[in-house]
Amino acid sequence: MEKIFERLEKARKIAPLVHHITNYVTVENCANITKCFGASPVMADAKEEVCDMVKLADALVLNIGTLNQIQIESMKLAGQTANKKGIPIVLDVCGAGATKYRNETCKELCSSIKVSVIKGNLSEIATIAGLSVQTKGVDSGNVNVDKYEIARTLANTMKAVVVITGVEDIVSNGENTYSIKNGVPVMGKIVGTGCMATSVIAIFCAIEKDYALACASALVCYEIAAENAEKTSDGPGTFVSNFFDKILMLSEISVNKMKRIYKI
């Protein structure tokens, strides 16, 4: 994991285009975080243009946070085009476990397109893995399971990288599993920090073919910026603006010094 900052620098240099069909509650912050990391965001979700937009993109984000049937159709069309082009698809299973509609949508998407990364909190990922758990809206419910084993097993089953976010983040491709312990508690008090992390993961997957390493590197950089932002913040409001500033200020020295990532 010595090339974390090199991956950030590569993203800044290449400036990949990340196409989002995402949660409308957090769409502005997702666009902003993408720009702050040096990439270009596009947030088109009309089925009439998603295929054309994906043809221009380097990665695709699908986030089920604010579902409707029209959006689902656009996601499938965009995903099929991304598969044909060979670009990574990051699926944020936001709220999986809360309703039957969300659970069925996740199954429908995973059966109709090849997803590169499946990302969610522990209860969301446990739901995708087939366990009977309850998600509190879009927040994680109580799940008493081995999260490392769930990540590995689901990764092998889905042939995708699995990312479980929380106080400790888990990234696994079934063979290699990483633990990331960066980040700060205030992130849990702000709507959209999970959605923004998904955008950053997509950026790194656009420039690194080893998607497990890409996801782990993305989370390390994202959460180190959060740690730096907290030092100069009075609360959630000032944290958000400071967070964007600290992303732009990420340096090789700070990333190498502050990274807390471990291979399991």
Secondary structure in CASP SS format (residue, H / E / C, confidence):
PFRMAT SS
TARGET T0000
AUTHOR 0000-0000-0000
METHOD secondary structure of the structure
MODEL  1
M C 1.00
E C 1.00
K C 1.00
I H 1.00
F H 1.00
E H 1.00
R H 1.00
L H 1.00
E H 1.00
K H 1.00
A H 1.00
R H 1.00
K H 1.00
I H 1.00
A C 1.00
P C 1.00
L E 1.00
V E 1.00
H E 1.00
H E 1.00
I E 1.00
T C 1.00
N C 1.00
Y C 1.00
V C 1.00
T C 1.00
V H 1.00
E H 1.00
N H 1.00
C H 1.00
A H 1.00
N H 1.00
I H 1.00
T H 1.00
K H 1.00
C H 1.00
F C 1.00
G C 1.00
A C 1.00
S E 1.00
P E 1.00
V E 1.00
M C 1.00
A C 1.00
D C 1.00
A C 1.00
K C 1.00
E C 1.00
E C 1.00
V H 1.00
C H 1.00
D H 1.00
M H 1.00
V H 1.00
K C 1.00
L C 1.00
A C 1.00
D C 1.00
A E 1.00
L E 1.00
V E 1.00
L E 1.00
N E 1.00
I C 1.00
G C 1.00
T C 1.00
L C 1.00
N C 1.00
Q H 1.00
I H 1.00
Q H 1.00
I H 1.00
E H 1.00
S H 1.00
M H 1.00
K H 1.00
L H 1.00
A H 1.00
G H 1.00
Q H 1.00
T H 1.00
A H 1.00
N H 1.00
K H 1.00
K H 1.00
G C 1.00
I C 1.00
P C 1.00
I E 1.00
V E 1.00
L E 1.00
D E 1.00
V C 1.00
C C 1.00
G C 1.00
A E 1.00
G C 1.00
A C 1.00
T E 1.00
K H 1.00
Y H 1.00
R H 1.00
N H 1.00
E H 1.00
T H 1.00
C H 1.00
K H 1.00
E H 1.00
L H 1.00
C H 1.00
S H 1.00
S H 1.00
I C 1.00
K C 1.00
V C 1.00
S C 1.00
V E 1.00
I E 1.00
K E 1.00
G E 1.00
N E 1.00
L H 1.00
S H 1.00
E H 1.00
I H 1.00
A H 1.00
T H 1.00
I H 1.00
A C 1.00
G C 1.00
L C 1.00
S C 1.00
V C 1.00
Q C 1.00
T C 1.00
K E 1.00
G C 1.00
V C 1.00
D E 1.00
S C 1.00
G C 1.00
N C 1.00
V C 1.00
N C 1.00
V C 1.00
D C 1.00
K H 1.00
Y H 1.00
E H 1.00
I H 1.00
A H 1.00
R H 1.00
T H 1.00
L H 1.00
A H 1.00
N H 1.00
T H 1.00
M H 1.00
K C 1.00
A C 1.00
V E 1.00
V E 1.00
V E 1.00
I E 1.00
T E 1.00
G C 1.00
V C 1.00
E C 1.00
D E 1.00
I E 1.00
V E 1.00
S E 1.00
N C 1.00
G C 1.00
E C 1.00
N C 1.00
T E 1.00
Y E 1.00
S E 1.00
I E 1.00
K C 1.00
N C 1.00
G C 1.00
V C 1.00
P H 1.00
V H 1.00
M H 1.00
G H 1.00
K H 1.00
I C 1.00
V C 1.00
G C 1.00
T H 1.00
G H 1.00
C H 1.00
M H 1.00
A H 1.00
T H 1.00
S H 1.00
V H 1.00
I H 1.00
A H 1.00
I H 1.00
F H 1.00
C H 1.00
A H 1.00
I H 1.00
E C 1.00
K C 1.00
D C 1.00
Y H 1.00
A H 1.00
L H 1.00
A H 1.00
C H 1.00
A H 1.00
S H 1.00
A H 1.00
L H 1.00
V H 1.00
C H 1.00
Y H 1.00
E H 1.00
I H 1.00
A H 1.00
A H 1.00
E H 1.00
N H 1.00
A H 1.00
E H 1.00
K C 1.00
T C 1.00
S C 1.00
D C 1.00
G C 1.00
P H 1.00
G H 1.00
T H 1.00
F H 1.00
V H 1.00
S H 1.00
N H 1.00
F H 1.00
F H 1.00
D H 1.00
K H 1.00
I H 1.00
L H 1.00
M C 1.00
L C 1.00
S C 1.00
E H 1.00
I H 1.00
S H 1.00
V H 1.00
N H 1.00
K H 1.00
M H 1.00
K C 1.00
R C 1.00
I E 1.00
Y E 1.00
K E 1.00
I C 1.00
END
